[in-house]
Amino acid sequence: SSLFILPVFSADQNPVEGNKLDKAIWLFKHENYEEALAPLQELRKEDPRSSMTAYYLGMTLKHLQRCSEARPHLESAATLAPKIDDAVPELIDLLYKLDRLDEAKKWIDIAEKEGIAPAQTAFMKGLILLKENKDIPAAIAAFDKAQSLDEQLAATVQYYKGLAYLQAKELSTAREVFKDVVMAAPGQGL
């Protein structure tokens, strides 16, 4: 599932009448990814310059765990006009999952320069730095920034900070962070 909020482009009611894109978006929003896929693929072939179609096709493929196929569509959504800003953090997340960390870092730079989803961008930056295991203090700083921008990320950020301290072999600090995570959400597990 996605960490990010999707833009809303169509009404909540099933569009019985209307265009194919509205119907496909409705299917996507109602988690009917398999059903949304074919019309979105057709629409993408019909109008390869549509950033909205590219976005929803990329997100549909991402939800179907077809990450390599989703990538070019999310890239298009992030670069075509009008640009879909939400495509950028989704693309970063996808590149992280595909272990394309250098490419993800390029998109993080773009997101930071353009002020796109600052909390999610900082969080993904921390994840990438943690995965690279080269600059753990920078990963922790990125997690702290993410939490300062969005307190709803606090429990998730704390968990990954605990992992960062483990990687840095700061076991007592990691233990305290994990203890705080468990105390903040007792009974919910990790």
C-alpha positions as CSV (number, residue, x, y, z in Angstrom):
1,S,0.0,0.0,0.0
2,S,1.0,3.5,-0.6
3,L,2.4,5.8,2.1
4,F,1.1,8.9,0.4
5,I,-2.3,10.5,-0.2
6,L,-3.6,10.3,-3.8
7,P,-5.0,13.3,-5.5
8,V,-8.8,13.3,-6.0
9,F,-9.9,13.9,-9.6
10,S,-13.3,12.3,-9.7
11,A,-16.5,12.1,-7.6
12,D,-17.1,9.2,-5.2
13,Q,-20.1,7.9,-7.1
14,N,-19.6,5.3,-9.8
15,P,-19.6,7.2,-13.1
16,V,-22.1,5.3,-15.1
17,E,-22.0,8.1,-17.7
18,G,-18.9,10.0,-18.4
19,N,-15.5,9.4,-19.9
20,K,-13.3,6.4,-19.7
21,L,-10.7,8.1,-17.5
22,D,-13.3,9.0,-14.8
23,K,-14.5,5.4,-14.8
24,A,-10.9,4.1,-14.5
25,I,-10.1,6.6,-11.7
26,W,-13.3,5.5,-9.9
27,L,-12.2,1.9,-10.2
28,F,-8.7,2.8,-8.9
29,K,-10.1,4.7,-5.9
30,H,-12.2,1.7,-5.0
31,E,-9.2,-0.6,-5.2
32,N,-10.4,-2.4,-8.3
33,Y,-6.9,-2.3,-9.7
34,E,-7.3,-5.2,-12.1
35,E,-10.4,-3.7,-13.6
36,A,-8.8,-0.2,-13.8
37,L,-5.7,-1.5,-15.6
38,A,-7.0,-2.2,-19.1
39,P,-8.8,1.1,-19.6
40,L,-5.9,3.0,-18.2
41,Q,-3.5,1.2,-20.6
42,E,-5.8,2.0,-23.5
43,L,-6.1,5.7,-22.5
44,R,-2.3,5.9,-22.2
45,K,-1.9,4.6,-25.7
46,E,-4.5,7.0,-27.0
47,D,-3.0,10.0,-25.2
48,P,0.6,9.4,-24.1
49,R,0.9,13.1,-23.1
50,S,-1.7,12.9,-20.4
51,S,0.0,13.2,-17.0
52,M,-3.1,12.2,-15.1
53,T,-3.5,8.9,-17.1
54,A,0.2,8.2,-16.6
55,Y,-0.2,8.8,-12.9
56,Y,-3.1,6.5,-12.4
57,L,-1.7,3.8,-14.6
58,G,1.6,4.0,-12.7
59,M,-0.2,3.8,-9.4
60,T,-2.4,1.0,-10.5
61,L,0.7,-1.0,-11.6
62,K,2.4,-0.1,-8.3
63,H,-0.6,-1.5,-6.3
64,L,-0.5,-4.6,-8.4
65,Q,3.2,-5.0,-7.4
66,R,4.3,-4.6,-11.0
67,C,6.9,-2.0,-10.0
68,S,9.2,-2.1,-13.0
69,E,6.2,-1.5,-15.3
70,A,4.9,1.3,-13.1
71,R,8.1,3.3,-13.2
72,P,8.0,4.9,-16.7
73,H,4.4,6.0,-16.1
74,L,5.2,7.6,-12.8
75,E,8.2,9.3,-14.4
76,S,5.9,10.6,-17.1
77,A,3.4,11.9,-14.5
78,A,6.2,13.7,-12.7
79,T,7.5,15.3,-15.9
80,L,4.6,15.9,-18.3
81,A,2.6,19.1,-18.2
82,P,0.6,19.5,-16.0
83,K,2.9,17.8,-13.6
84,I,1.3,15.6,-11.0
85,D,3.3,16.5,-7.9
86,D,2.1,13.4,-6.0
87,A,3.9,11.3,-8.6
88,V,7.3,12.4,-7.3
89,P,7.1,10.8,-3.8
90,E,5.4,7.8,-5.3
91,L,8.3,7.5,-7.8
92,I,10.9,7.9,-5.0
93,D,9.1,5.1,-3.0
94,L,9.0,2.9,-6.1
95,L,12.7,3.4,-6.9
96,Y,13.5,2.6,-3.3
97,K,11.6,-0.7,-3.6
98,L,13.4,-1.4,-6.9
99,D,16.8,-0.7,-5.2
100,R,17.5,2.1,-7.6
101,L,18.8,4.4,-4.9
102,D,20.9,6.8,-7.0
103,E,17.8,7.5,-9.2
104,A,15.7,7.9,-6.1
105,K,18.1,10.4,-4.7
106,K,17.9,12.5,-7.9
107,W,14.1,12.7,-7.5
108,I,14.6,13.5,-3.8
109,D,16.7,16.5,-4.9
110,I,13.9,17.6,-7.2
111,A,11.3,17.2,-4.5
112,E,13.4,19.2,-2.0
113,K,14.0,22.0,-4.5
114,E,10.3,22.2,-5.5
115,G,8.9,21.7,-2.0
116,I,7.0,18.6,-3.0
117,A,5.7,16.5,0.0
118,P,8.4,17.7,2.3
119,A,7.7,15.3,5.2
120,Q,7.4,12.2,2.9
121,T,10.5,13.3,1.0
122,A,12.5,13.6,4.2
123,F,11.3,10.3,5.4
124,M,12.3,8.6,2.1
125,K,15.6,10.3,2.2
126,G,16.2,8.8,5.6
127,L,15.2,5.3,4.3
128,I,17.6,5.5,1.4
129,L,20.5,6.7,3.6
130,L,19.7,3.9,6.0
131,K,19.6,1.3,3.2
132,E,22.9,2.6,1.8
133,N,24.4,2.3,5.4
134,K,27.0,5.1,4.5
135,D,25.7,8.1,6.6
136,I,23.6,7.0,9.5
137,P,23.7,10.4,11.2
138,A,22.3,12.0,8.0
139,A,19.6,9.3,7.9
140,I,18.6,10.1,11.5
141,A,18.6,13.8,10.7
142,A,16.3,13.2,7.8
143,F,13.9,11.1,10.0
144,D,13.9,13.9,12.6
145,K,13.0,16.4,9.8
146,A,10.2,14.2,8.6
147,Q,8.8,14.0,12.1
148,S,9.1,17.7,12.7
149,L,7.1,18.3,9.4
150,D,4.4,15.7,10.1
151,E,3.8,14.4,13.6
152,Q,1.6,11.6,12.2
153,L,4.9,10.0,11.0
154,A,6.2,9.9,14.6
155,A,5.8,6.2,15.4
156,T,7.1,5.1,12.0
157,V,10.0,7.5,12.2
158,Q,10.9,6.4,15.7
159,Y,11.0,2.8,14.5
160,Y,13.4,3.5,11.6
161,K,15.5,5.7,13.9
162,G,15.8,2.7,16.2
163,L,17.0,0.6,13.2
164,A,19.5,3.3,12.3
165,Y,20.9,3.3,15.9
166,L,21.2,-0.5,15.6
167,Q,23.1,-0.2,12.3
168,A,25.4,2.4,14.0
169,K,25.9,-0.1,16.8
170,E,24.5,2.3,19.4
171,L,22.6,-0.4,21.2
172,S,21.6,1.5,24.3
173,T,20.1,4.4,22.2
174,A,18.3,1.9,20.0
175,R,16.9,0.1,23.0
176,E,15.5,3.5,24.4
177,V,14.0,4.4,21.0
178,F,12.3,1.0,20.6
179,K,11.1,1.2,24.2
180,D,9.5,4.6,23.4
181,V,7.9,3.1,20.2
182,V,6.4,0.3,22.2
183,M,5.2,2.6,25.0
184,A,3.6,5.0,22.5
185,A,1.6,2.2,20.9
186,P,1.2,-0.6,23.4
187,G,-0.3,-3.8,22.1
188,Q,-0.1,-2.8,18.4
189,G,3.2,-4.6,17.7
190,L,5.7,-3.4,15.2
